[in-house]
Amino acid sequence: MVSHTTGRHVVLPVLKARWLSQTFVHWPYEPRRVQALLPAGLTVDTYDDTAWVGFTPFVMAGLRPGVLPPTPLSFAETNLRTYVRRSDGLDGVWFLSLEVTTRAMLAAWLIGAPYHLGALQVRNEDGAVHYAGVRRGGFPSYRLTVRPGAPFTPDARDVWLTSRWRAFTRIGRVLWQTSVEHEPWPLCRAEVVELRQTLTTAAGLPPPSGPALLHFSPQVCAVRFALPHPVRSN
């Protein structure tokens, strides 16, 4: 989230964490393809009439309740996401899937977050970052190796893709919103060394047809999550 703001201020965070070694892989899609996967009350957000789907592996580090000191709960996580708007214009992220290695995150099923257990790895070696994961049961899976480059000044599209400060989930007929606050993303360019994934297929999308757009961020600290709350969806 390379905006020069930190989004909505979270006064009383329910969770705190750091995000490490995060790569954003974005593919362009026809808006109708993505809209077909969204619930009532959300419309796909577009940039120059194009929808974008992001594949984002990273390390969730030091996750703990907001009122307690840090704990050693750190784990790999990967999400497949797109960008949406509510009927009132408020924008955010919609997760098509969330892959994790710890059962602790499955509690978010209560608000409809699509978490799945699996075996995930993030490894830094020889100037490259290696990600690998497979959902329990053997499908879907992914392998990604990127070589981070130099920091750069983001353009309008880069900011649009990475500056999102809330996530929407849905359980039954209720839409939920979770806000997040953190420092601006320090973004670097990145080169793909290897990329294989079946997450998009598992989500109900056709394989990506356009070139991937990459960003890499070494870390953001002081991530603060607000308590999820139900919102009107129409």
C-alpha positions in Angstrom: 0.0 0.0 0.0 2.3 2.7 -1.3 0.1 5.6 -0.6 1.7 8.3 1.6 -1.1 7.8 4.1 -1.8 4.8 6.4 -5.5 4.6 5.8 -8.2 4.6 8.4 -6.7 5.1 11.9 -7.4 2.0 14.1 -7.8 3.3 17.6 -8.3 0.0 19.4 -6.7 -2.8 17.4 -7.9 -6.3 18.0 -4.7 -7.8 16.5 -1.2 -6.5 15.7 1.4 -8.0 13.4 4.2 -7.4 10.9 4.2 -8.4 7.2 7.5 -9.7 5.8 8.8 -10.6 2.3 5.6 -9.8 0.5 5.2 -10.1 -3.2 2.3 -8.8 -5.2 1.6 -10.6 -8.5 -1.3 -9.0 -10.4 -3.0 -10.2 -13.5 -5.6 -8.3 -15.6 -9.1 -9.8 -16.1 -12.3 -8.9 -17.8 -14.5 -7.4 -15.2 -17.4 -9.8 -15.9 -15.2 -12.8 -15.1 -14.5 -11.4 -11.6 -18.0 -10.0 -11.0 -19.4 -13.5 -11.4 -17.5 -14.5 -8.2 -18.7 -11.6 -6.0 -21.6 -11.7 -3.6 -24.5 -9.3 -3.7 -23.6 -5.8 -2.5 -20.1 -5.7 -4.0 -19.1 -4.6 -7.5 -15.7 -5.3 -9.0 -13.4 -2.2 -8.9 -11.6 -1.5 -12.2 -8.6 0.5 -13.4 -9.0 1.7 -17.0 -11.9 -0.7 -17.3 -9.8 -3.6 -16.3 -10.3 -5.8 -13.2 -7.2 -7.1 -11.4 -6.6 -10.3 -9.5 -3.7 -10.4 -7.1 -1.7 -13.4 -5.8 0.1 -12.3 -2.7 2.4 -14.6 -0.6 4.1 -13.2 2.6 5.0 -14.0 6.2 2.7 -12.9 9.0 5.0 -12.2 11.9 4.5 -11.6 15.5 0.7 -11.9 15.4 -0.8 -11.2 18.8 -3.9 -9.7 20.4 -3.8 -5.9 20.4 -3.4 -5.4 24.2 -0.7 -8.0 24.8 3.1 -8.0 24.1 4.5 -9.8 21.0 4.2 -13.6 20.8 6.1 -16.0 18.6 3.1 -16.7 16.3 4.6 -16.3 12.8 3.5 -18.2 9.7 3.4 -18.1 5.9 0.2 -16.9 4.3 -0.9 -16.5 0.8 -4.0 -14.8 -0.5 -5.8 -14.5 -3.9 -7.7 -11.3 -4.0 -9.5 -8.8 -6.1 -10.7 -5.2 -5.6 -14.3 -4.2 -5.0 -16.6 -1.4 -4.0 -19.8 -1.3 -2.0 -22.9 0.4 -3.3 -21.9 3.6 -1.4 -18.5 3.7 -3.2 -16.3 2.5 -0.3 -13.5 0.4 -1.7 -11.7 -2.6 -0.3 -10.3 -6.1 -0.9 -12.3 -9.3 -1.6 -10.4 -12.5 -0.9 -11.1 -15.3 -3.3 -9.0 -17.6 -1.1 -6.6 -17.5 1.9 -3.9 -20.1 2.5 -2.4 -20.5 5.9 -0.4 -23.0 8.0 -2.0 -22.4 11.3 -5.4 -23.4 12.6 -5.6 -20.2 14.7 -6.7 -18.2 11.6 -9.6 -20.5 10.9 -11.6 -18.6 13.5 -12.1 -16.0 10.8 -14.5 -18.5 9.1 -17.1 -16.9 11.5 -17.2 -13.8 9.3 -16.8 -15.7 6.0 -13.0 -15.3 5.4 -12.1 -18.2 3.1 -9.1 -19.6 5.0 -7.6 -23.0 4.0 -5.0 -25.0 5.8 -2.0 -26.2 3.9 1.8 -26.5 3.7 3.4 -23.2 2.9 7.0 -22.0 2.7 8.8 -18.7 2.3 12.6 -18.8 1.9 15.2 -16.1 1.2 18.2 -17.4 -0.5 20.9 -16.0 -2.9 19.2 -12.8 -3.5 15.8 -14.4 -4.3 12.6 -15.1 -2.4 11.1 -18.5 -2.9 7.5 -19.2 -2.1 5.7 -22.6 -2.3 2.4 -23.9 -1.0 -0.2 -26.6 -1.4 -3.6 -26.8 0.2 -4.5 -29.8 2.3 -5.7 -32.4 -0.1 -3.1 -31.5 -2.8 -5.0 -28.8 -4.8 -4.5 -26.0 -5.5 -0.8 -25.3 -5.2 1.8 -22.7 -6.3 5.5 -22.1 -6.7 6.9 -18.6 -7.1 10.5 -17.3 -7.1 11.2 -13.6 -7.4 14.3 -11.6 -7.4 13.7 -8.2 -5.8 15.1 -5.1 -7.4 15.5 -1.5 -6.5 12.9 0.7 -4.8 10.9 2.9 -7.1 8.3 5.7 -7.1 4.9 4.2 -7.8 2.6 5.5 -10.5 -1.1 5.8 -10.2 -1.8 2.2 -11.1 0.7 0.9 -8.6 -0.9 2.9 -5.8 -4.4 1.8 -6.9 -3.4 -1.9 -6.7 -1.6 -1.7 -3.4 -3.4 1.1 -1.4 -6.3 -0.8 0.2 -7.2 -0.3 3.8 -10.2 -2.6 4.4 -11.3 -6.1 3.5 -14.9 -7.4 3.0 -16.1 -10.9 3.8 -19.6 -12.3 3.8 -21.3 -15.0 5.8 -24.9 -15.8 4.9 -26.6 -12.5 4.0 -24.3 -10.4 6.2 -21.4 -8.4 4.8 -18.5 -7.7 7.2 -15.7 -5.1 7.0 -12.3 -5.3 8.6 -10.1 -2.2 8.5 -6.3 -2.2 8.8 -3.7 0.5 9.5 0.1 0.4 8.8 2.9 2.4 7.5 3.2 3.0 3.8 4.5 0.0 1.8 8.2 0.4 0.7 7.9 -1.0 -2.8 10.6 -2.5 -5.0 10.5 -3.8 -8.5 10.8 -7.6 -8.9 11.7 -10.1 -11.6 9.9 -13.5 -11.9 12.3 -16.5 -11.9 9.6 -19.1 -11.6 5.8 -18.9 -11.4 3.4 -21.8 -11.4 0.0 -21.7 -9.7 -3.5 -23.2 -9.8 -5.1 -20.8 -7.3 -6.9 -18.9 -10.0 -8.4 -22.1 -11.5 -9.5 -23.3 -8.0 -11.3 -19.9 -7.5 -13.3 -20.3 -10.6 -11.3 -18.0 -12.9 -9.7 -18.9 -16.3 -5.9 -19.0 -16.3 -4.3 -15.5 -16.5 -3.9 -14.4 -20.1 -2.1 -11.1 -19.6 1.4 -10.4 -18.4 1.8 -10.3 -14.6 2.6 -7.0 -12.9 5.0 -7.5 -9.9 5.8 -5.5 -6.7 7.9 -6.6 -3.8 8.0 -5.2 -0.2 10.5 -6.3 2.4 8.3 -5.5 5.3 5.8 -3.3 7.0 5.7 -3.0 10.7 3.0 -2.0 13.2 0.1 -3.5 11.3 -3.1 -2.9 13.3 -6.4 -4.7 12.6 -9.7 -3.3 13.7 -12.5 -5.5 15.1 -14.6 -6.7 12.2 -18.1 -5.3 12.0 -21.2 -5.9 9.9 -22.1 -3.3 7.3 -25.0 -2.7 5.0 -24.5 -4.3 1.7 -27.1 -2.4 -0.3 
